[in-house]
Amino acid sequence: PALAAAIERGRPVVPFFVHDDDEARAGAASRWWLHQSLAALDASLRARGSRLVLRAGSAAEAIDSLLAQTNADAVYWNRRHEPAAAARERAVATELRGRGVDCRSYNASLLAEPWTIRASGGDGYRVFTPFWRALRANDPPAPSQWLPDAIATPDRPLASEPLASPRSGAASGAAEFAGCWTPGEAGALDRLHAFIGSDLARYGQCRDQPAAEATSRLSAHLHFGDIGPRQVWHAAVAAAAEGRAQPSDVERFLSELGWREFAYHLLHQFPNLAEVPVRPEFERFEWIGDAAALRTWQQGLTGYPIVDAGMRQLLQTGWMHNRVRMIAASFLTKHLRIDWRDGQSWFRQRLVDADLANNALGWQWVAGCGADAAPFFRIFNPTLQAERFDADGSYVRRWVPELRALPAPAIHAPWAARPADLAAAGIRLGADYPWPMVDHASARQQALDAYRRMRSGAPAAVRARGAHQGGSA
C-alpha cells in the first residue's frame, strides 16, 4: 500500500529498503529468506522500469541521504509492529515532519491493527475467542491494491548497497533451504494458489497431521511481506463462495490467520512479550539450566521420535509443522523444564518464519505462562501425540530415517519395541538411536511438582536461565 500510494502522487518514486540492526542480528534462516525476497522484489520492480535501492545501518541516516540526493518531499512506508521497529518509525516520522517532509505510513501486514480491536473496557483482548469474534464482527478487510505496469523513477541513478553485502546482514548462509522454498511474491502466490486449489478442502481434517502437508506454509511469506493477510483472506473466502472448499474448512483456516493477528495484538499490549511471561507468577518457576539437554533437544536426539523428527525438520528445512512445534516445545519446557525463552531463541535462529510476535505467543502458550495459554498441567505425552497424529509413522520415517524399518506403533516408542522388531529393523538402541533422555511419567510428575511450588509462592530453587544461554547459539 505504501508503494501504491506513492505512485498515485504522480511523481518519480524511489523504492528502498534499509537493512537495520534487527535484520543483521536475525538467524541464518531469516537472513537467507530476506536475501531471496529482496532479490525477487528488485526483479519485480525492474520489470516495471524501477529498482530497489538498498541501504544499511540507521534508517534515519539512510532517509536523510536519499532526501538529499533526490530532493524528495515525501516518505511513505508500511508499518512494522515489533516494538523496536515501531519506536524507530515514530522517531523518524517526528523528525521528518518537523522538517516539513510529508510522512505517511500504511498497514500492509495485519487484517486489523492492534488499536482498532478493543474490548468493552477499552483494553486489548487477552483471550483468543472473544478477540476472534470481535475481529469477525468487523467489515471484511479491504482488498489488496495492485501496482501499475510502469513506475516513474528519478532521472539520476542512485547508489545502492549490494544485496549480499556483509553490511546488509542479508548473507545467504542457509542456502540448503533453497530446494524447500521460493521466497518472493511469485513464490507466495504460487503457494497460496496451490493450497487453495488442493489442501484447503481438507484443511479441517488433515491440518494436524504433519505427514499430510495440508497446511498453507505461508507463514514466512506473510512475515517478510511477500504476500499480505488480506490477499490470503480473500482467496480463502472466494474458494468457499465458489464451492471449492467447505465453509467450515475456510473458517478454520481463517481462524489461524486470526491467531497470527492475536499474536501482534498481544505484542502491542505487552511489548516485552518475548522476554517476560504474561503471567508474572512464572518468574518464580524452577527452570533448569542444562546446556547439554538443550543441545540434545536442538539436534533431535531426545529418544522421542516425534520430537526428534520435528527438530530435524527444522534443521533441514527451516520450518516445522505447527502440531509438532507444540509437541517439541512442550517437551523442552515440561519434560526437561528448560526455560521457554531458550526454545524461543533457538526457533528464532533456525526458522524461516521467525516472527517475533508469533514465536513469543507460541512459546508462552505452550509453557503455560502467556495470555490465553494452555494450562501448565497440560503436558503432552509425545508418544500418544505421535500415535494420534502420525498413526502410520510416515512423518517420523521421513525425518528419523534410522527408524524407518520399524512398524507402527513401535516406531513411536522404540524403547518399548519387541527385540525381534528392533533386530529386524537393524536398530541397536543407544547406538543407532538414543534411549529416551527422560522418562515421561517421572518428568511429568516433577514438572507438576514444580508448578505446585510456584503456585504456593515458594521461591525458585533452580532458575538458572542465563547460565545455559551458550547452548542456544
N, C-alpha and C positions, 0 to 999 in steps of 0.2 A: 504493500500500500504506500510506503514512503516513496518508492521509485515512481509509482503511477502518479502520485500527487505532484511530484517534482516535474514530471513530463508535462502534466496539464498546465503548468505555468507558461509553456511555450518558449522557453529559453533553453540554451545548452545545459546539459546535465552531466555531472561527474559522479558516477557510481564509485564508492570507495568503501574499503573495509580496513579497520585498524586492528592489528594483532596487539592486544594489550597483555598485561602480565597474567591475567586469568587463563588465556589461551596458551601462553608459554608454559604455565605450570600444569596444564592438563595431562592426563595419561597418554601413553603412546597410541592407544586405540583412538581416542578422541582427536589427537593431533593428526593421525592418518586420515580420519574421515574429513576433518576440516580442510586439509590439504586438497583432497579429491573434490570436495564440494565446491571450494573456491575456484578450482580449475574448471569445473563444469559451469559455474556461474559466469566466469570470464568468457568461456566459449560461447555461451548463450548471448551474452552482451555483444560480443564481436559479430555474431550473426546479424545483429541489429545495428551495426555500424558504430558501436560503442566499445568500451572495455572497462575492466575493473582495475581501479588504482588501489594498490596495497601500500599501507604504511605500517610501521612497527613502533611500539613504545606508547607514549602518552597520547590519549585521544585528543586532549585539549591542544597539545602541540601540533599534532597532525592536522587538525582542523584549521588552526591558525596558519599553518604553512599553505594549505590548499586555498584558503581565503585570500591570502596574499598573492598567490600565483595566478588566481583566476578572476579576482575582483568579484567573486560571488557575494550575493547579499542574503542568501537563504541556505539553511542546513536542515534537511529532513532526515529522520531515521525511524526505524522500527524499534519499539521499546523492548528492553530486556527486563526481567523481573527478579533476577538474582540480586540480593541486597547490595553487594559491592558495585555491580554494574548499574543498578538503578541510581545509587548515590552519585556515581560518576556522571551519569547523564544529567541529573539535576544540577550538578555543579557546572557542567559545561553549558547547559542551557541558560543558567543565571548569568554567567559571564558574557556569553554571546549576546543575549538580549540587552544587557547593559551597554553594549556597543552598537545597538541598533540592527543586529542581524535577525532576520526572520527565522525563528526556530520552531519546528513542529515535529511532534512525534506521533506514531501510529501504532495501533495494535495489530500485529501480524501473528502472534504466537498462541493466543488464547481465544476460546469461544466467548468468554466474558471476563473482563478484568476484575481483579480482587475487590476493588472498591464499589463495584456495581451489584454484587450479590451479598446482601446483608440479612441477618436475622432480625426479628421484630425489635429487639433491643438496640439495634444499630451495630452490633458486633458481627464479626465474621463467624461462619459456621465452623464447628469443631467435630461434627458428626456427618458422615457422608450422605446418608439417606435424605435428611431434610435439605442438605445442600443441593443434592441432585434434583429433588423436587422443585426447589426454587429456581434452579438453572433451567429446568424443562418448562417451567411456567413462563419464562421469558419468550419473546418472539424468537423465531429461528435465527441463527446467526446469518449475517448478510453474506451473499455470495462473494467469492473472491474476484478481484479485479485482474484483467488480463492486459498485458503490455502490447503496445503497437509494434509493428514490424520494423520500425526505424526509430532510433533515439538520436536527437541532435546532440552533438558534442562540441567542446571548445575547439577553436582552430589550432591552438598551440598544444602539442603533446605534453603530457605531464609525466614526471619521473614516477616510477613505481618500484616498490621493493620486489625482488624476485620471489616467486611463490614459495620456493623451497629454501629461502634464505634462513640461516640459523637464527637471525634476529627475529624472524617472523614467528618462530615457535611452531611452525606447521610441518616439521620434519616428518617424512613418510616412514617412520620406524616400525610400522605394523603392517608391512606390505603382504604378510602372509594372509591377511584378510581379503586380499584383492579378489579371490575367487568366490567369496561369500557375499559380497555386497557391491552395489553400484551407486555410490553417493552422487548427489546432484538431483536436480528437478526431474530430468528424464527418467532416472532410475526410480525415483519416488513415485512418479505417475505410473510407470510400468508395474511396480509392486502393488500399488493401490488397485489398478485395473485387474491384475491377476487375482488379488484377494476378493474383490467384489464379484469377479466372474466365476470363481470356483469355491472359495472357502467360506465366504460369508454365509452361504446357505446351510453350512454345517457347523457354524461357529458355536452355538449353544451346546451342541452335542460333543464337539471334539476339542474345544479350546483348552481344556485341562489335560489333554493327552499329549505329552511332549513329542512323541514319535510321529504324531499325525501332521505336525507342521500346519496347523489350521489357524494360526494367528496371523495378524497382518504384517508383523515385523516392520512397522512403520516408525517405531519409537525413535530411532536415530535420525531418520529423515525429518521427523517433527522437531526434534531437539535442535538440529542445525538449520532449520528453516528451508530445507529442500522442498517442503510442502507445508501447507498450513492446516490447522484442525478444521477450519471451515470447509476446505476442499474435501477433506475426508468425510465430514459430517454430511454434506450434500450428496456425495457419491453414494453413501450408505442409504440415505433416505430415498434417493431415486431408485435404488435397487429394490426396495420394498414396494414403492409405488408401481414399479414395472413388473412386479411379480417374480423377480429373480431371487428373492430371499424372503423368508417369513418375517413378519413384523417383530416376533419375539427374538429372533436372532439379531436383527438390526438393533433393537432396543438394548440387548445385552452388549453388543459391540459399542454402541454409543455411550453406555454407562462406563465402559473402560476409558473412553475419551474423557468422561466425567471425572474419573479418578485422577487422570493427568491434570485436569483443571483444579481439582480439590487440592492436589499437592501444592500448586502455585498459590492458591488462596491461603493455605496454611503457612506457606513460607512468608507471605505478606504479613500475616499475623505474628509469626514467630521467626524473625529474621535470622536467629541463630539455630534454626531447626536442624542443621547438620552437625551441631556440636552439643546442644543442650537438650535433655529429654523434656518433652512437653509436660510429662507427669514428674514434678520435682522430686517425689519420693525416690525415684530411681537413681538419684545422685547418691543414695545410700546403698545401692545394690552391690553385692560382693562379686564384682567381676574378677576373673582370674587372669593374671598376666603370664601367659605361657607362650613364648615365642615359637617354640618347637611345634606345639599343637597348631598354632596359627599357620605355620608354613605347611604342615601336613594337610590341613584343610585347603589351603590355597592351591596345592599341587594335585588335589584329587586323589589322595592316598589314605582316606579315613577308614577304609574297610567296609563302608556302607555304599554299595554300588550306585544307588540313585544319586547320592550326594556327590560321589566321585565323577559320575557321568556329567552332572551339571557343571562342576568345576573344570572339567577338561573341555567341555563345550565352550566355556568362557575363555579358556586359554587359547583354544584353537580358532575361534570364530569372533571373539569379542562380544558375544551375546549369550544369553541363557534364557530358556523358556521360563515364563513367569511362575508357573507352578513349581518348577524345580528351584527357582530363586527362593521361594518361600521355604522349601524343604531344607535347602543348604543354609539359609540364614537362620532358621530355627535350630539346626544342628549346631552352628557356631555359638549362638547366644545362649542356648539352653542345655545342650549336651556337653559343650566344652566351657560354657559360661565365660566366653571371651566377649569383651566389650563390643557392642553393636557398631561403634564408631570405627573399630578396626576392620570389620567386614565392609562397612560403607567405604572406607578408604581403599580397600583392595578392589572393590567394584568400580570405584571412580578411576582407578588406574587402568583397569582391563576392559571396561565396557565401551563399546562404540556409542551406546546411548547413555553415557554417564551424565545424566541430567540431575543437577543439584537438588531440585525440589522433589522429584520422584524417587531418587535414590534415598534421600533422607526419610521421606514418608514411608517407603517400603521397609527400611531397616527399623525405624521406630515402631511401625505397625507390628512386625514380626516379634521384636523384642518386648512388646507389650508396654512401651513407655511413651507412646505417642498419642495424639488425638485420634479418637475412634479406633484405637488399636485392638488387635486380638488380645484377649487376656493372657497374662504371662503363663498361667497354668495350662493354656492350650499348647501342649508340646507335641509336635508331630512325631509319630513313630515312623522313621524313614522307610522301614520295611513294609509296613501296611500301606503307606502312601504309594510306594513303588508298585505293590501288588494291585492297588486300585487304579492308578493312572498309567501304568506301563505293564499291563497284565501279562502280555506275552514276552516282555523283556526286550522289545525292539530298540527302545531308546538306550538302554544300558548296553546292549550288544554293539551299538554304533560307537559309543564313546568310551567304553571299557572293553576293548577287543579281547583282552586276556580271559574274559569270562564268556566269550561268545558261544562256546560249545556247551555251556551249562543249560539245561532245560529250565523253563519257568515252572514253578515259582522259585526253584533253588537258586536261580541267578540273582535273586534279590536278597538272599541270605546264605551266601556260600559257606559260612561257618557252620550252618546247620544242615548242609547238604550231605547226602549219603556218601561215604567214602568211595563207593563204586562210581557214582556220578562224577565226583572230583577226579578220580583216576581216568575215567573215560574222556573227560574234557582236558586232561593233561595239566591239571591245576594242583599246585602244592601251596597250600595256604602258608603265608609267611615268607614265601619265596616268589611265586608268580603273582600273587595278590595278597595284600596285607590282611591280617586278622583285624577285626574291629578295634579301633583305638579306645573306645569306651563301651561299656555295657549299657544298653538303652534303659533298662529298668532302674539300675542304680544311678545313672546320670540324671534321669528324670526326677528321682526322689531327692537327690542333692540339690537340684535346681529349685524344686518346690520348697525345700527347707530354707534355702537362701531367700526365696521370695517371702516366706512367712517371717523370717527375721527382719527383712526390710519393712514389711507391713507393721511389725511390732515396734519399729523405731530404733532397733538396735543399730549401733554404728557398724559401718562396713569393716569387715575384718581383712578382706583380700580385695582390694580395688586398685591394683597397680596398673592403671591404663597408662600411658606414657612409658612404662617400663618395657613394654614389648612393641613399641612403635616400629622398631627396625624390622620386625617380622612382616610388616605390610609394604615394604619397599619393593 
